Amino acid sequence: MRAVDIQARKLEFIEEYIRLSDERIINKLEKLLRLEKEKTVKPKLKTLTQAELGAMIEESEDDISMGNVMSHQSVKQEVLSWRSDRRR
């Protein structure tokens, strides 16, 4: 589905939502949205073992000692460039 179609559907949904006066329906929609968002986020999260965490810390410390780092300002500028690229 194209982004334009999704945006149009979202706007249509918002218009319908605004017209709602039944609080039960609003509560159900809010609950559904919350549950669906959790489903998409939780599977991506993974608990790290102590060994995995230790390995990540070691790797990070090695990167720092080798100068493989970026300043906060550089990261911020890169993120801003991603955002502007996405808008095009």
Sequence and secondary structure as in RCSB ss.txt:
>XXXX:A:sequence
MRAVDIQARKLEFIEEYIRLSDERIINKLEKLLRLEKEKTVKPKLKTLTQAELGAMIEESEDDISMGNVMSHQSV
KQEVLSWRSDRRR
>XXXX:A:secstr
  HHHHHHHHHHHHHHHHH   HHHHHHHHHHHHHHHHHHHGGG     HHHHHHHHHHHHHHHHTT    HHHH
HHHHHHHHHHHH 
